[in-house]
Amino acid sequence: MSEAAVRLLRLLDLLHRSPGLRGWELAGELGVTDRTLRRDVERLRTAGYPIGAFPGRRGGGYRLGDRATLPPLALTREEAATVAVTLGAPGTSAAARSGANDISSLAKLDRLLPAEVRRQVTTLRATSISLDRSRPRISTERLVTLAACCQARERVNLEYAGSAGQRGLRRVEPYRLVATEEHWYLVAYDLDREDWRTFRVDRMGDLERTGWTFTPREGPDPGQLVAQAVAVAPYRYRVVAELDAPLDEVSPHVPSSVSMVEPAGDRTKITFGAHRLDWAAAFLVDLGVPFVVSEPEALRLHLLDLGLRLVSAHGRPERTRRSRAGLGRQGDLRG
């Protein structure tokens, strides 16, 4: 039902921006059947929205009445949390899956949202960043709660399961929520370990709001901290290289769960982790742009050995260039 609430907002947005749409056009925009569309229209009418129908070919269509008297959309608690995550979290695929070409247009329909949902949207947007288009796989209400604690600077006690499965109580000062293409993370200061930590939200158990506020510390870049924890820290080798291509060409091909990328002049610096040198070499070569590895030295030696073996197996560079030139002339003759 929570996804239906997002769809209802999308339907209201379509009726508001494009009055007089035909039924089949609305159903196509929403990605639903005609029957589902009729059910959604009836739910909005029951909530007090003046939606009229007009006849026509292929079943006619719908028109929104007086827009000046539109009531707030009545939502359950679960639906309110889902709408808040969809509209408030930056770059999430929940927005893409809702079918909205521009999800921000829904957020502009403030008067259609209950006051509590408006507050949640504002809070979540102010306290979260995205490394990729993320799909939330955990309780949307939990995200809203954590976002509220980040904004209120309120300490939280949470039960947490580490990567090895061990569970324990963690006392933290929440700082930011970060979304990757797979998971949500809380960046927080761990009071017992006296250091900044990242916590996967889906590994959290019971969560207690303490009511105790704190003075914010000078924190790290939350996106870089999560990227480091996800793409580098768990692996044997830390790989750093420069790619002969600008950042905007490289970043779409390297998700945040695999690597960290940052500009280096007109080139791109890439940092990632690997358990095996041959995998690291194959990953860099597969990007299809020239690169220079700065660390680790073991990878530089591996690439040098691989290059010598390839040259030995496939001929000297001069011979290769002559062979390519010959193929080019033959191709011209055949053309």
C-alpha positions in Angstrom: 0.0 0.0 0.0 2.9 2.4 0.7 4.0 2.3 -3.0 0.4 3.1 -3.9 0.7 6.3 -1.9 3.6 7.5 -4.1 1.5 6.5 -7.1 -1.4 8.6 -5.9 0.8 11.6 -5.6 2.1 11.0 -9.1 -1.5 10.8 -10.4 -2.3 14.1 -8.7 0.8 15.6 -10.2 -0.2 14.5 -13.7 -3.8 15.7 -13.3 -2.5 19.0 -12.0 0.1 19.6 -14.7 -1.8 18.1 -17.7 -5.6 18.6 -17.3 -7.8 16.5 -19.4 -5.6 13.5 -19.9 -7.2 10.4 -21.3 -7.4 7.3 -19.1 -5.1 5.3 -21.3 -2.5 8.1 -21.2 -2.7 8.3 -17.4 -2.4 4.5 -17.0 0.6 4.5 -19.4 2.4 7.3 -17.5 1.8 5.4 -14.2 2.6 2.0 -15.5 -0.6 0.5 -14.3 -3.7 -1.2 -15.7 -7.0 0.7 -16.4 -8.5 -1.1 -13.5 -5.8 0.1 -11.1 -6.2 3.6 -12.4 -9.9 3.6 -11.8 -9.3 2.3 -8.2 -6.8 5.1 -7.6 -9.2 7.7 -8.9 -11.9 6.4 -6.6 -9.6 6.6 -3.6 -8.8 10.2 -4.4 -12.4 11.1 -4.8 -13.2 9.5 -1.5 -10.5 11.6 0.1 -12.3 14.7 -1.2 -10.5 15.4 -4.5 -12.8 16.8 -7.2 -11.9 14.5 -10.1 -14.4 14.5 -12.9 -14.6 12.1 -15.9 -15.3 13.0 -19.5 -16.3 10.7 -22.3 -14.3 10.1 -25.4 -12.7 7.5 -27.6 -10.8 4.7 -25.9 -12.7 5.2 -22.6 -12.5 9.0 -22.1 -10.4 10.6 -19.4 -10.2 12.5 -16.1 -10.0 16.1 -15.1 -9.0 17.7 -11.8 -11.6 20.2 -10.5 -11.0 23.4 -8.4 -7.3 23.2 -7.5 -7.6 26.0 -4.9 -9.5 23.7 -2.5 -7.5 20.5 -2.7 -7.2 18.8 0.7 -4.0 17.2 2.1 -3.7 13.6 1.0 -4.6 11.3 3.9 -1.8 8.8 4.5 -1.2 6.0 6.9 2.0 6.1 9.0 3.7 3.6 6.7 2.7 5.5 3.6 3.9 8.8 5.0 7.3 7.3 5.7 7.6 5.9 2.2 6.5 9.2 0.6 9.1 11.0 2.7 11.9 8.7 1.6 10.8 8.8 -2.1 10.6 12.6 -2.2 13.3 13.4 0.3 16.3 11.1 -0.4 18.5 12.4 -3.2 19.1 10.3 -6.3 17.1 7.2 -5.2 15.7 4.7 -7.6 12.5 4.7 -5.5 11.9 8.0 -7.3 12.6 6.5 -10.7 10.4 3.5 -10.0 7.5 5.7 -9.1 7.3 6.6 -12.8 8.0 10.4 -12.3 10.0 12.0 -15.0 10.9 14.8 -12.5 10.2 13.6 -9.0 11.0 17.1 -7.7 7.7 18.3 -9.2 5.9 16.1 -6.7 7.7 17.8 -3.8 6.4 21.1 -5.0 2.8 20.0 -4.3 3.4 20.9 -0.7 -0.2 21.6 0.1 -1.2 18.1 -0.9 1.1 16.6 1.8 0.2 16.4 5.5 2.3 18.7 7.6 4.2 15.7 9.2 5.1 14.4 5.8 6.4 17.8 4.7 8.6 17.9 7.8 9.9 14.4 7.1 10.7 15.3 3.5 12.6 18.4 4.5 14.5 16.5 7.2 15.6 13.6 5.0 16.7 15.8 2.2 18.8 17.9 4.5 20.6 14.9 6.2 21.2 12.4 3.3 23.5 12.2 0.3 23.6 9.7 -2.5 26.6 8.0 -4.1 24.4 6.3 -6.7 20.8 5.7 -7.5 19.8 3.7 -4.5 17.0 1.2 -3.8 16.0 1.3 -0.2 15.8 -2.3 1.1 15.0 -1.5 4.7 12.2 0.1 6.8 11.5 3.5 5.3 10.3 4.6 8.8 13.7 3.8 10.2 15.3 6.0 7.6 13.0 8.9 8.6 13.9 8.3 12.3 17.6 8.3 11.7 17.3 11.4 9.5 15.4 13.1 12.3 18.2 12.2 14.8 20.9 13.5 12.4 19.1 16.8 12.2 18.2 17.1 15.9 21.8 16.0 16.8 20.3 13.4 19.2 22.3 10.4 20.4 21.1 7.0 19.5 21.7 3.5 21.0 21.5 0.8 18.4 21.9 -2.9 18.2 24.3 -3.7 15.4 25.6 -6.8 13.6 29.1 -6.5 12.1 30.3 -8.1 8.9 31.3 -11.2 10.8 27.9 -11.5 12.4 28.8 -10.4 15.9 26.1 -8.3 17.5 26.5 -5.6 20.1 25.2 -2.3 21.4 26.6 0.8 19.8 26.3 4.3 21.3 26.6 6.9 18.5 26.2 10.5 17.5 24.5 10.3 14.0 25.8 12.6 11.4 24.6 11.8 7.8 22.7 9.1 5.9 24.5 8.0 2.7 22.9 5.9 -0.1 24.8 3.7 -2.4 23.3 1.6 -5.3 22.8 -1.3 -2.9 22.5 -0.1 0.7 21.9 2.8 3.1 24.6 3.7 5.6 24.6 5.9 8.7 27.8 7.9 9.2 28.1 8.5 13.0 30.7 9.1 15.7 31.0 5.9 17.9 31.3 7.0 21.5 32.9 3.8 22.7 35.5 3.5 20.0 36.1 7.3 19.9 36.1 7.4 16.2 33.9 7.9 13.1 32.2 4.7 11.8 29.8 3.7 9.1 26.8 1.5 9.9 24.7 -0.4 7.3 21.1 0.4 8.2 19.9 -3.1 7.2 22.2 -4.6 9.9 20.7 -2.5 12.7 18.5 -4.2 15.2 16.6 -2.3 18.0 17.1 1.5 17.8 16.6 3.7 20.8 16.3 7.5 20.7 18.0 8.7 23.9 16.7 12.3 24.0 20.3 13.5 24.7 21.6 16.0 22.3 25.2 16.7 21.4 27.4 19.4 20.1 28.4 18.4 16.5 32.1 17.4 16.0 34.1 18.3 12.9 33.2 15.4 10.8 34.8 13.7 7.7 33.4 13.8 4.2 30.5 11.2 4.7 30.5 10.1 1.1 34.3 9.5 1.0 34.1 7.6 4.4 31.4 5.3 3.1 33.1 4.8 -0.3 36.4 4.0 1.5 34.6 1.5 3.8 32.7 -0.2 0.9 35.2 -0.1 -2.0 38.6 -0.3 -0.3 38.8 -1.3 3.3 37.6 -5.0 3.0 40.2 -6.0 0.5 43.9 -7.2 0.5 45.2 -4.6 -1.9 44.5 -0.9 -2.1 44.8 0.2 -5.8 45.4 3.8 -6.8 45.7 4.8 -10.5 45.2 7.8 -12.8 43.0 7.4 -15.8 43.5 9.5 -19.0 39.9 10.6 -19.1 37.8 13.3 -17.3 35.7 12.4 -14.3 32.3 12.8 -16.1 33.4 10.1 -18.6 34.6 7.6 -16.0 32.2 7.9 -13.1 29.1 6.3 -14.9 31.2 3.1 -15.4 32.5 2.7 -11.9 29.8 2.3 -9.2 30.6 3.4 -5.7 30.5 -0.2 -4.4 33.5 -0.9 -6.6 35.7 2.2 -6.6 36.2 5.8 -5.5 36.8 8.4 -8.2 37.8 12.0 -8.0 39.1 14.6 -10.5 42.9 15.0 -11.0 43.1 18.0 -13.4 41.7 16.8 -16.7 42.3 13.2 -15.6 40.6 11.0 -13.0 42.0 9.4 -9.9 40.5 6.0 -9.1 40.9 4.1 -5.8 39.6 0.7 -5.2 40.2 -2.6 -3.4 41.0 -6.0 -4.7 41.9 -9.4 -3.3 43.8 -10.5 -6.5 46.2 -8.6 -8.7 44.9 -10.2 -11.9 41.4 -9.0 -11.1 42.6 -5.4 -10.5 44.6 -5.5 -13.8 41.6 -6.8 -15.7 39.3 -4.1 -14.2 41.6 -1.3 -15.2 42.2 -2.6 -18.7 38.4 -3.1 -19.2 37.7 0.6 -18.6 39.2 1.1 -22.1 41.3 4.2 -21.3 45.1 4.7 -20.7 46.1 4.5 -17.1 49.1 4.7 -14.8 49.1 2.8 -11.5 50.8 4.5 -8.5 50.1 1.8 -5.9 50.6 -1.0 -5.0 54.0 -1.7 -6.4 53.0 -5.4 -6.7 50.3 -4.4 -9.3 52.8 -2.4 -11.3 55.1 -5.4 -11.5 52.2 -7.6 -12.4 51.2 -5.3 -15.2 54.8 -5.2 -16.5 55.1 -9.0 -16.4 51.7 -9.3 -18.2 52.8 -6.8 -20.8 56.1 -8.6 -21.5 54.3 -12.0 -21.8 51.7 -10.5 -24.2 54.4 -8.9 -26.4 56.3 -12.2 -26.4 53.3 -14.2 -27.4 52.0 -11.8 -30.0 55.1 -10.2 -31.5 57.1 -7.0 -31.2 55.4 -3.6 -31.3 57.0 -2.7 -34.6 55.7 -5.9 -36.2 52.2 -5.3 -34.7 52.1 -1.8 -36.2 53.1 -3.1 -39.7 50.5 -5.9 -39.4 47.8 -3.4 -38.6 48.8 -1.1 -41.4 48.7 -4.0 -43.9 45.2 -5.0 -42.7 44.1 -1.4 -43.2 45.4 -1.3 -46.8 43.7 -4.6 -47.5 40.5 -3.3 -46.1 40.7 -0.3 -48.3 41.2 -2.4 -51.4 38.3 -4.6 -50.5 36.1 -1.6 -50.0 
